[in-house]
Structure formats: C-alpha cells, structure tokens
Amino acid sequence: YAAILASALLRGAYHLYQGWPMALGNVVMGLVFAYWFHRTGRLGPLILAHWTLDAVSFIGPEVVPAEWLDALGVS
C-alpha cells in the first residue's frame, strides 16, 4: 500500500502545474488506478479510462455548443 500511495502522490505532484484542485483529483485517480491494477493486474481498462477522461476534457469543449458551455459555466 505504500507503493500505491507513493505512486498516487507522484501522479498528483506532476499535475501541480494545473493547480491544486487538479493535482488532488489526480492523486485520487492515482489511488483508484493503482489499487485497481494491484487487485486485477489489468492495464487495458485503465488506459481506456485515462483516454476517455482526456477525450472528454480536451475534445469535448471543441464539439459541445458554446451555449451549453456557458450554461455550465465552463466557457
């Protein structure tokens, strides 16, 4: 469990350039992902989950209508 915690903290640390909230979110994601991998040994679902998060974060705002982004307060 020390390795899971250490890897999650490292993940959060290299996302600090995005700010504290994003770094904290990445620590949580690192804990979940590392625990999943420790329990199952499966990497594929984690790669798919990470890709999906990135696609929603980076591609989503480009294809969602501006009115929706304004309504959500993320424009």
C-alpha positions in Angstrom: 0.0 0.0 0.0 3.0 2.3 0.5 3.8 1.9 -3.2 0.2 2.8 -4.2 0.3 5.9 -2.0 3.7 6.9 -3.3 2.7 6.5 -6.9 -0.5 8.4 -6.4 1.3 11.3 -4.7 3.8 11.4 -7.6 1.0 11.5 -10.1 -0.5 14.4 -8.2 2.8 16.2 -8.0 3.5 16.2 -11.7 0.0 17.7 -12.3 0.6 20.6 -9.9 1.1 22.9 -12.9 -2.7 22.6 -13.4 -3.3 23.9 -9.9 -4.1 22.2 -6.5 -7.6 21.0 -7.4 -6.4 19.2 -10.4 -3.4 17.8 -8.6 -5.7 16.5 -5.8 -8.0 14.9 -8.4 -5.0 13.2 -9.9 -4.0 11.8 -6.5 -7.4 10.3 -6.1 -7.3 9.0 -9.7 -3.9 7.6 -9.0 -5.1 5.8 -5.8 -8.0 4.3 -7.7 -6.0 3.3 -10.7 -3.1 1.8 -8.7 -5.5 -0.1 -6.4 -7.3 -1.5 -9.5 -4.0 -2.6 -11.0 -2.8 -4.1 -7.8 -6.0 -6.1 -7.4 -6.5 -7.2 -11.0 -3.2 -6.8 -12.8 -5.1 -5.5 -15.8 -3.8 -2.3 -17.5 -6.2 -2.1 -20.5 -9.2 -0.7 -18.7 -7.0 1.9 -17.1 -5.7 3.0 -20.4 -9.2 3.2 -21.8 -10.4 5.2 -18.7 -7.5 7.6 -19.0 -8.1 8.1 -22.7 -11.8 8.7 -22.1 -11.0 11.3 -19.5 -8.6 13.1 -21.8 -11.0 12.9 -24.7 -13.8 14.5 -22.7 -11.5 17.1 -21.3 -9.8 18.1 -24.5 -12.1 17.2 -27.3 -15.4 17.7 -25.6 -15.2 21.5 -25.3 -14.4 21.7 -29.0 -17.5 19.8 -30.1 -20.1 20.9 -27.5 -22.1 24.0 -28.4 -20.9 27.2 -26.8 -24.3 27.8 -25.3 -24.0 24.6 -23.3 -20.6 25.5 -22.0 -21.9 28.9 -21.0 -24.8 27.3 -19.2 -22.4 25.0 -17.3 -20.1 27.9 -16.5 -17.1 26.3 -18.2 -16.6 28.6 -21.2 
